[in-house]
Amino acid sequence: MVGALIVYKLAMPSYDYKCEFCQTQVELALPVDHEVPECAGCMGKLKRLWSAVPIHFKGDGWAGKS
């Protein structure tokens, strides 16, 4: 049971947030259906930050050959 709990926590996605008041940035591992948390420092409203995710194309067929 304990092992399953650890796997569950590791499988949660991470989200980047920035406090609108004190400008602190945090990365939190939260479930997909989470509520927006408050800033731990000032209890202000956190705004979600969006970032590009890396993509790796492997194998043949995704790009034209010159």
Gaussian input, Z-matrix of N, CA and C with variables (Angstrom, degrees):
# hf/3-21g

backbone

0 1
 N
 C     1     B1
 C     2     B2     1     A1
 N     3     B3     2     A2     1     D1
 C     4     B4     3     A3     2     D2
 C     5     B5     4     A4     3     D3
 N     6     B6     5     A5     4     D4
 C     7     B7     6     A6     5     D5
 C     8     B8     7     A7     6     D6
 N     9     B9     8     A8     7     D7
 C    10    B10     9     A9     8     D8
 C    11    B11    10    A10     9     D9
 N    12    B12    11    A11    10    D10
 C    13    B13    12    A12    11    D11
 C    14    B14    13    A13    12    D12
 N    15    B15    14    A14    13    D13
 C    16    B16    15    A15    14    D14
 C    17    B17    16    A16    15    D15
 N    18    B18    17    A17    16    D16
 C    19    B19    18    A18    17    D17
 C    20    B20    19    A19    18    D18
 N    21    B21    20    A20    19    D19
 C    22    B22    21    A21    20    D20
 C    23    B23    22    A22    21    D21
 N    24    B24    23    A23    22    D22
 C    25    B25    24    A24    23    D23
 C    26    B26    25    A25    24    D24
 N    27    B27    26    A26    25    D25
 C    28    B28    27    A27    26    D26
 C    29    B29    28    A28    27    D27
 N    30    B30    29    A29    28    D28
 C    31    B31    30    A30    29    D29
 C    32    B32    31    A31    30    D30
 N    33    B33    32    A32    31    D31
 C    34    B34    33    A33    32    D32
 C    35    B35    34    A34    33    D33
 N    36    B36    35    A35    34    D34
 C    37    B37    36    A36    35    D35
 C    38    B38    37    A37    36    D36
 N    39    B39    38    A38    37    D37
 C    40    B40    39    A39    38    D38
 C    41    B41    40    A40    39    D39
 N    42    B42    41    A41    40    D40
 C    43    B43    42    A42    41    D41
 C    44    B44    43    A43    42    D42
 N    45    B45    44    A44    43    D43
 C    46    B46    45    A45    44    D44
 C    47    B47    46    A46    45    D45
 N    48    B48    47    A47    46    D46
 C    49    B49    48    A48    47    D47
 C    50    B50    49    A49    48    D48
 N    51    B51    50    A50    49    D49
 C    52    B52    51    A51    50    D50
 C    53    B53    52    A52    51    D51
 N    54    B54    53    A53    52    D52
 C    55    B55    54    A54    53    D53
 C    56    B56    55    A55    54    D54
 N    57    B57    56    A56    55    D55
 C    58    B58    57    A57    56    D56
 C    59    B59    58    A58    57    D57
 N    60    B60    59    A59    58    D58
 C    61    B61    60    A60    59    D59
 C    62    B62    61    A61    60    D60
 N    63    B63    62    A62    61    D61
 C    64    B64    63    A63    62    D62
 C    65    B65    64    A64    63    D63
 N    66    B66    65    A65    64    D64
 C    67    B67    66    A66    65    D65
 C    68    B68    67    A67    66    D66
 N    69    B69    68    A68    67    D67
 C    70    B70    69    A69    68    D68
 C    71    B71    70    A70    69    D69
 N    72    B72    71    A71    70    D70
 C    73    B73    72    A72    71    D71
 C    74    B74    73    A73    72    D72
 N    75    B75    74    A74    73    D73
 C    76    B76    75    A75    74    D74
 C    77    B77    76    A76    75    D75
 N    78    B78    77    A77    76    D76
 C    79    B79    78    A78    77    D77
 C    80    B80    79    A79    78    D78
 N    81    B81    80    A80    79    D79
 C    82    B82    81    A81    80    D80
 C    83    B83    82    A82    81    D81
 N    84    B84    83    A83    82    D82
 C    85    B85    84    A84    83    D83
 C    86    B86    85    A85    84    D84
 N    87    B87    86    A86    85    D85
 C    88    B88    87    A87    86    D86
 C    89    B89    88    A88    87    D87
 N    90    B90    89    A89    88    D88
 C    91    B91    90    A90    89    D89
 C    92    B92    91    A91    90    D90
 N    93    B93    92    A92    91    D91
 C    94    B94    93    A93    92    D92
 C    95    B95    94    A94    93    D93
 N    96    B96    95    A95    94    D94
 C    97    B97    96    A96    95    D95
 C    98    B98    97    A97    96    D96
 N    99    B99    98    A98    97    D97
 C   100   B100    99    A99    98    D98
 C   101   B101   100   A100    99    D99
 N   102   B102   101   A101   100   D100
 C   103   B103   102   A102   101   D101
 C   104   B104   103   A103   102   D102
 N   105   B105   104   A104   103   D103
 C   106   B106   105   A105   104   D104
 C   107   B107   106   A106   105   D105
 N   108   B108   107   A107   106   D106
 C   109   B109   108   A108   107   D107
 C   110   B110   109   A109   108   D108
 N   111   B111   110   A110   109   D109
 C   112   B112   111   A111   110   D110
 C   113   B113   112   A112   111   D111
 N   114   B114   113   A113   112   D112
 C   115   B115   114   A114   113   D113
 C   116   B116   115   A115   114   D114
 N   117   B117   116   A116   115   D115
 C   118   B118   117   A117   116   D116
 C   119   B119   118   A118   117   D117
 N   120   B120   119   A119   118   D118
 C   121   B121   120   A120   119   D119
 C   122   B122   121   A121   120   D120
 N   123   B123   122   A122   121   D121
 C   124   B124   123   A123   122   D122
 C   125   B125   124   A124   123   D123
 N   126   B126   125   A125   124   D124
 C   127   B127   126   A126   125   D125
 C   128   B128   127   A127   126   D126
 N   129   B129   128   A128   127   D127
 C   130   B130   129   A129   128   D128
 C   131   B131   130   A130   129   D129
 N   132   B132   131   A131   130   D130
 C   133   B133   132   A132   131   D131
 C   134   B134   133   A133   132   D132
 N   135   B135   134   A134   133   D133
 C   136   B136   135   A135   134   D134
 C   137   B137   136   A136   135   D135
 N   138   B138   137   A137   136   D136
 C   139   B139   138   A138   137   D137
 C   140   B140   139   A139   138   D138
 N   141   B141   140   A140   139   D139
 C   142   B142   141   A141   140   D140
 C   143   B143   142   A142   141   D141
 N   144   B144   143   A143   142   D142
 C   145   B145   144   A144   143   D143
 C   146   B146   145   A145   144   D144
 N   147   B147   146   A146   145   D145
 C   148   B148   147   A147   146   D146
 C   149   B149   148   A148   147   D147
 N   150   B150   149   A149   148   D148
 C   151   B151   150   A150   149   D149
 C   152   B152   151   A151   150   D150
 N   153   B153   152   A152   151   D151
 C   154   B154   153   A153   152   D152
 C   155   B155   154   A154   153   D153
 N   156   B156   155   A155   154   D154
 C   157   B157   156   A156   155   D155
 C   158   B158   157   A157   156   D156
 N   159   B159   158   A158   157   D157
 C   160   B160   159   A159   158   D158
 C   161   B161   160   A160   159   D159
 N   162   B162   161   A161   160   D160
 C   163   B163   162   A162   161   D161
 C   164   B164   163   A163   162   D162
 N   165   B165   164   A164   163   D163
 C   166   B166   165   A165   164   D164
 C   167   B167   166   A166   165   D165
 N   168   B168   167   A167   166   D166
 C   169   B169   168   A168   167   D167
 C   170   B170   169   A169   168   D168
 N   171   B171   170   A170   169   D169
 C   172   B172   171   A171   170   D170
 C   173   B173   172   A172   171   D171
 N   174   B174   173   A173   172   D172
 C   175   B175   174   A174   173   D173
 C   176   B176   175   A175   174   D174
 N   177   B177   176   A176   175   D175
 C   178   B178   177   A177   176   D176
 C   179   B179   178   A178   177   D177
 N   180   B180   179   A179   178   D178
 C   181   B181   180   A180   179   D179
 C   182   B182   181   A181   180   D180
 N   183   B183   182   A182   181   D181
 C   184   B184   183   A183   182   D182
 C   185   B185   184   A184   183   D183
 N   186   B186   185   A185   184   D184
 C   187   B187   186   A186   185   D185
 C   188   B188   187   A187   186   D186
 N   189   B189   188   A188   187   D187
 C   190   B190   189   A189   188   D188
 C   191   B191   190   A190   189   D189
 N   192   B192   191   A191   190   D190
 C   193   B193   192   A192   191   D191
 C   194   B194   193   A193   192   D192
 N   195   B195   194   A194   193   D193
 C   196   B196   195   A195   194   D194
 C   197   B197   196   A196   195   D195

   B1=1.4562
   B2=1.5204
   B3=1.3163
   B4=1.4632
   B5=1.5196
   B6=1.3227
   B7=1.4607
   B8=1.5145
   B9=1.3338
   B10=1.4621
   B11=1.5225
   B12=1.3132
   B13=1.4562
   B14=1.5180
   B15=1.3118
   B16=1.4613
   B17=1.5248
   B18=1.3145
   B19=1.4626
   B20=1.5222
   B21=1.3297
   B22=1.4612
   B23=1.5184
   B24=1.3306
   B25=1.4596
   B26=1.5228
   B27=1.3247
   B28=1.4563
   B29=1.5218
   B30=1.3189
   B31=1.4500
   B32=1.5264
   B33=1.3181
   B34=1.4590
   B35=1.5251
   B36=1.3322
   B37=1.4642
   B38=1.5258
   B39=1.3162
   B40=1.4585
   B41=1.5245
   B42=1.3077
   B43=1.4531
   B44=1.5217
   B45=1.3383
   B46=1.4578
   B47=1.5246
   B48=1.3291
   B49=1.4572
   B50=1.5172
   B51=1.3385
   B52=1.4592
   B53=1.5194
   B54=1.3413
   B55=1.4584
   B56=1.5242
   B57=1.3216
   B58=1.4538
   B59=1.5267
   B60=1.3294
   B61=1.4657
   B62=1.5293
   B63=1.3426
   B64=1.4692
   B65=1.5287
   B66=1.3442
   B67=1.4627
   B68=1.5342
   B69=1.3195
   B70=1.4633
   B71=1.5259
   B72=1.3457
   B73=1.4525
   B74=1.5172
   B75=1.3391
   B76=1.4548
   B77=1.5193
   B78=1.3350
   B79=1.4576
   B80=1.5169
   B81=1.3309
   B82=1.4556
   B83=1.5250
   B84=1.3179
   B85=1.4656
   B86=1.5257
   B87=1.3344
   B88=1.4613
   B89=1.5158
   B90=1.3407
   B91=1.4606
   B92=1.5300
   B93=1.3131
   B94=1.4645
   B95=1.5245
   B96=1.3193
   B97=1.4602
   B98=1.5375
   B99=1.3234
   B100=1.4649
   B101=1.5329
   B102=1.3141
   B103=1.4570
   B104=1.5205
   B105=1.3339
   B106=1.4663
   B107=1.5318
   B108=1.3482
   B109=1.4638
   B110=1.5254
   B111=1.3316
   B112=1.4622
   B113=1.5166
   B114=1.3296
   B115=1.4576
   B116=1.5309
   B117=1.3270
   B118=1.4606
   B119=1.5231
   B120=1.3375
   B121=1.4633
   B122=1.5207
   B123=1.3383
   B124=1.4761
   B125=1.5266
   B126=1.3405
   B127=1.4680
   B128=1.5332
   B129=1.3439
   B130=1.4618
   B131=1.5184
   B132=1.3219
   B133=1.4583
   B134=1.5248
   B135=1.3441
   B136=1.4513
   B137=1.5244
   B138=1.3322
   B139=1.4551
   B140=1.5215
   B141=1.3150
   B142=1.4618
   B143=1.5214
   B144=1.3280
   B145=1.4577
   B146=1.5220
   B147=1.3082
   B148=1.4596
   B149=1.5165
   B150=1.3131
   B151=1.4532
   B152=1.5245
   B153=1.3197
   B154=1.4611
   B155=1.5254
   B156=1.3008
   B157=1.4613
   B158=1.5247
   B159=1.3102
   B160=1.4643
   B161=1.5299
   B162=1.3328
   B163=1.4564
   B164=1.5240
   B165=1.2930
   B166=1.4569
   B167=1.5173
   B168=1.3349
   B169=1.4533
   B170=1.5173
   B171=1.3185
   B172=1.4594
   B173=1.5215
   B174=1.3174
   B175=1.4566
   B176=1.5179
   B177=1.2908
   B178=1.4651
   B179=1.5304
   B180=1.3245
   B181=1.4446
   B182=1.5124
   B183=1.3079
   B184=1.4589
   B185=1.5154
   B186=1.3356
   B187=1.4650
   B188=1.5246
   B189=1.3203
   B190=1.4699
   B191=1.5126
   B192=1.2921
   B193=1.4717
   B194=1.5227
   B195=1.3032
   B196=1.4763
   B197=1.5075
   A1=111.15
   A2=117.13
   A3=120.01
   A4=110.48
   A5=118.64
   A6=122.26
   A7=112.04
   A8=116.93
   A9=120.76
   A10=111.02
   A11=117.29
   A12=121.16
   A13=110.61
   A14=117.88
   A15=121.79
   A16=110.40
   A17=118.10
   A18=121.44
   A19=110.09
   A20=117.70
   A21=121.33
   A22=110.65
   A23=117.74
   A24=120.91
   A25=111.61
   A26=117.49
   A27=119.87
   A28=111.85
   A29=118.19
   A30=122.16
   A31=112.94
   A32=118.99
   A33=120.75
   A34=110.67
   A35=117.14
   A36=119.68
   A37=111.57
   A38=116.01
   A39=119.61
   A40=109.14
   A41=115.92
   A42=123.53
   A43=108.73
   A44=116.20
   A45=121.66
   A46=108.58
   A47=115.11
   A48=121.78
   A49=110.04
   A50=115.91
   A51=122.01
   A52=107.73
   A53=116.50
   A54=121.09
   A55=108.93
   A56=116.72
   A57=121.31
   A58=112.26
   A59=117.46
   A60=120.96
   A61=112.22
   A62=117.53
   A63=120.79
   A64=113.30
   A65=118.32
   A66=124.69
   A67=114.32
   A68=118.58
   A69=122.36
   A70=109.16
   A71=116.84
   A72=121.37
   A73=109.65
   A74=115.95
   A75=121.64
   A76=109.81
   A77=115.99
   A78=122.68
   A79=107.02
   A80=116.79
   A81=121.86
   A82=110.78
   A83=116.86
   A84=122.23
   A85=107.12
   A86=115.83
   A87=121.74
   A88=110.06
   A89=117.98
   A90=120.04
   A91=110.51
   A92=116.97
   A93=121.58
   A94=111.98
   A95=118.50
   A96=121.90
   A97=112.25
   A98=118.29
   A99=122.11
   A100=112.41
   A101=115.50
   A102=121.46
   A103=107.90
   A104=116.84
   A105=120.45
   A106=108.68
   A107=117.05
   A108=119.78
   A109=111.88
   A110=115.93
   A111=121.65
   A112=108.96
   A113=116.78
   A114=122.01
   A115=108.75
   A116=116.30
   A117=120.58
   A118=112.00
   A119=117.16
   A120=120.60
   A121=113.87
   A122=116.62
   A123=119.14
   A124=113.05
   A125=117.25
   A126=122.94
   A127=112.32
   A128=116.17
   A129=120.93
   A130=111.93
   A131=115.33
   A132=121.88
   A133=109.62
   A134=116.60
   A135=121.83
   A136=109.62
   A137=115.63
   A138=121.83
   A139=108.11
   A140=116.80
   A141=120.92
   A142=110.00
   A143=115.39
   A144=122.20
   A145=108.48
   A146=116.49
   A147=121.69
   A148=108.38
   A149=116.00
   A150=120.12
   A151=109.44
   A152=114.58
   A153=120.07
   A154=109.67
   A155=115.73
   A156=120.20
   A157=108.66
   A158=117.60
   A159=119.10
   A160=111.49
   A161=116.49
   A162=121.16
   A163=107.91
   A164=116.15
   A165=121.54
   A166=108.44
   A167=116.17
   A168=120.92
   A169=108.07
   A170=116.65
   A171=121.25
   A172=109.11
   A173=115.11
   A174=120.03
   A175=112.29
   A176=114.95
   A177=121.94
   A178=110.02
   A179=115.35
   A180=119.82
   A181=116.27
   A182=120.62
   A183=119.80
   A184=113.27
   A185=118.54
   A186=121.88
   A187=108.64
   A188=115.08
   A189=119.17
   A190=111.20
   A191=116.73
   A192=122.13
   A193=108.94
   A194=116.36
   A195=120.73
   A196=111.27
   D1=-43.15
   D2=-179.63
   D3=-64.53
   D4=-40.40
   D5=178.13
   D6=-60.54
   D7=-39.40
   D8=178.49
   D9=-65.67
   D10=-35.38
   D11=179.04
   D12=-66.16
   D13=-40.39
   D14=179.08
   D15=-65.55
   D16=-43.00
   D17=178.59
   D18=-62.43
   D19=-40.42
   D20=179.44
   D21=-61.20
   D22=-44.08
   D23=-179.44
   D24=-66.68
   D25=-37.01
   D26=179.38
   D27=-71.09
   D28=-25.78
   D29=-176.95
   D30=-83.77
   D31=-6.06
   D32=-178.88
   D33=-74.26
   D34=141.87
   D35=178.38
   D36=-71.71
   D37=155.88
   D38=176.84
   D39=-104.11
   D40=144.75
   D41=-178.57
   D42=-125.77
   D43=140.19
   D44=176.27
   D45=-100.07
   D46=132.72
   D47=178.55
   D48=-130.00
   D49=153.51
   D50=175.57
   D51=-132.40
   D52=132.65
   D53=-179.95
   D54=-73.57
   D55=131.69
   D56=179.74
   D57=-72.43
   D58=-18.98
   D59=-177.54
   D60=-95.36
   D61=-57.05
   D62=-174.68
   D63=-99.54
   D64=-0.62
   D65=176.58
   D66=64.84
   D67=16.80
   D68=177.31
   D69=-72.34
   D70=135.64
   D71=176.47
   D72=-106.32
   D73=136.64
   D74=179.38
   D75=-135.54
   D76=151.99
   D77=172.54
   D78=-116.43
   D79=122.92
   D80=-175.56
   D81=-122.36
   D82=138.00
   D83=173.38
   D84=-92.70
   D85=110.03
   D86=-174.80
   D87=-133.50
   D88=155.48
   D89=175.15
   D90=-65.75
   D91=160.71
   D92=-176.92
   D93=-59.95
   D94=-37.53
   D95=-176.25
   D96=-94.59
   D97=36.16
   D98=-176.58
   D99=-78.68
   D100=158.56
   D101=171.61
   D102=-91.06
   D103=153.61
   D104=-179.59
   D105=-67.96
   D106=121.32
   D107=-178.88
   D108=-76.97
   D109=169.81
   D110=175.43
   D111=-97.25
   D112=159.12
   D113=177.51
   D114=-65.24
   D115=132.81
   D116=-179.50
   D117=-70.74
   D118=-26.34
   D119=-177.47
   D120=-81.92
   D121=-48.44
   D122=-173.68
   D123=-120.51
   D124=-0.13
   D125=-177.94
   D126=64.07
   D127=22.15
   D128=178.25
   D129=-79.38
   D130=177.10
   D131=-178.48
   D132=-81.75
   D133=130.94
   D134=177.44
   D135=-93.70
   D136=140.55
   D137=176.79
   D138=-113.83
   D139=133.38
   D140=-177.60
   D141=-72.72
   D142=136.24
   D143=176.78
   D144=-100.99
   D145=141.94
   D146=178.63
   D147=-108.91
   D148=138.32
   D149=179.18
   D150=-136.17
   D151=157.44
   D152=178.73
   D153=-74.01
   D154=142.58
   D155=176.94
   D156=-101.63
   D157=144.14
   D158=-179.91
   D159=-74.23
   D160=142.42
   D161=175.94
   D162=-123.80
   D163=140.33
   D164=178.19
   D165=-124.16
   D166=116.55
   D167=177.03
   D168=-90.64
   D169=124.56
   D170=179.74
   D171=-125.75
   D172=146.50
   D173=176.40
   D174=92.33
   D175=178.88
   D176=-178.73
   D177=-91.05
   D178=158.83
   D179=171.31
   D180=102.14
   D181=-10.40
   D182=-178.46
   D183=-97.53
   D184=-12.27
   D185=178.61
   D186=-135.93
   D187=148.60
   D188=178.15
   D189=-71.30
   D190=145.40
   D191=178.15
   D192=-90.55
   D193=137.85
   D194=178.61
   D195=-90.32

